[in-house]
Amino acid sequence: MKWTLLTAVFSLPLFASPAEFDCQPELERLQNLPALPQQPKAWLQAVDSWRLPARNKLSAAYVYNDAASDPQSRQSARQCINSLSKAFEKHTNSLRSQAKALLPGASGLEARALGAWAGSTKALKSPEYRAVVDKGRKLSQRFRANIDNFEGRYPVPEGCQGKLPGKWQKSVPLRGGAVKAALNDVPPHCREALFVAYESRLSAANAPVLAALLENRQQQASLDGFKDYADRRLARTQLGSAEAVWRYLDKLSAKNRAAAEAERAALNNPPLWALQSPKVEDKPASYRPQTLIDNYFAWLGKALDLRFVPIEVAHPWAKGISGYELRQGQKAIGRLYLDLYPRDGKYGHNRHRELQRGVTGVQLPASVLVMNLPEDRWHHKDLKSLMHESGHALNNLLASQPYEILAGIRLPSDLVEVPSKVLEQLAWDPAIHQAITGVREAPPEDVRQQGIALDQRILNSAMALAYHQSGAPDMEAINARLYPKYLRQDYIKGLSPQYAFRHLASYGPAYFTYLYADAKASDISEAIAGGQLTLRRFADCMLSPGGSVPAREQLACATPVD
Ligand SMILES: [Zn+2]
């Protein structure tokens, strides 16, 4: 059989027209793994040319599922996500063992790509292991659904009505905003009980689910040859083990001590239920979105030696999508689409989605920002969100590689937020802020990065880690130990906030990666703002290599001192 790069991939229309999202041809192509050449380079190219059409279709399906204006289209995209994902999984073990067999005869980039295909030897999973993982996925979904669907109320005890508004005299809805307001209205001796009722609101629904989930995860870890789930999950991060993460959290906590204590003193050392970071008022929304977008891309292009050239979007999934071609000199290197404003049926938050990974000589990378920004006027926080998501997009758009498995966003989970956080943090640099907004003075610092708010995030990271170090942890005992240590406050028995801690189900023991990425990104954005590092060099170090260079080396390249 002859292997040529698929010219069809070049001409594949990026998007179907909204009503007809169809993945049948790609799905059929994916059913049977063809016989592949037994030479590293040819094998890698053949795998790409077999997989890429389906891979692109799957990426497009995620975007349609998030954002297509036509409900029919969203539904067929959802079906495609399921069927294509399953079809991909069918051949994973076979591709892994083939890659493993070819690995000894390969060198350079081919060795790196085959290594990525082969994964660890543990990655060849038994049906038993898959069944356990599947059960874990369902438990995790149930845990989150219970939180999302919760509608309980707190029956107000006699004598606790205080200044509560009429509608809450009998019971208060256990929702964040309502409880926050009610805490000010009930008499002081009633506040702790209301706070505990709120924090522990998911105890009944989620205690059995979390216990089963943690037991399931321990089982996954044992089957995979790890001591516990924390070490299994953290093996793929820079810190590498639970022990190293504990050291990291302790260091961060000590560094934050002075700021946290100053905030506490300003609040007269409040009880747990009144503990919160000082509020910083954002200025009124005053920026015109299109002006900011134009200025931002002009600044970004200059900093990266690129141009963002507006293009026509041929068959968009909804109205109002704009597109840019990224050009280096005269050469097109990728496409960026913006779907910035809310509409019915659209995913409700802000995120980046890759549409295509860049494979040199085969296809250009493409990304889309699926966001929900205000249409009329923007706050600084809206600019910050745009810059954050564009950081993810640049990571995909600048990382074209000869093989798909090395292309695009390939940073490990504790570094994957670094590019986006770097761009986000630069929104506060006075010179950059002025270049984009025309306003000289940057807005006040984000208070979530320090003091009480940071203590709270360190505590949450520590809880998530500790729970995953055994299959049946005593969570009350863990909380009683960790609250004084990291939040500098005694734990209230039965508070049990973990049952409403959504990220426990998704990030699990890797919740600390938020903090880790923040800290690494601060080092980098400060170096950029201070002139010791250029954005261009940062991009060369951490965005362009994709998976072709180990993550540790990419980080070292961007941060002179680790
Ligand atoms: Zn992000």
Residues whose N, C-alpha, C, O or C-beta is under 5 A from the ligand:
A	BS01	ZN	E417 S420
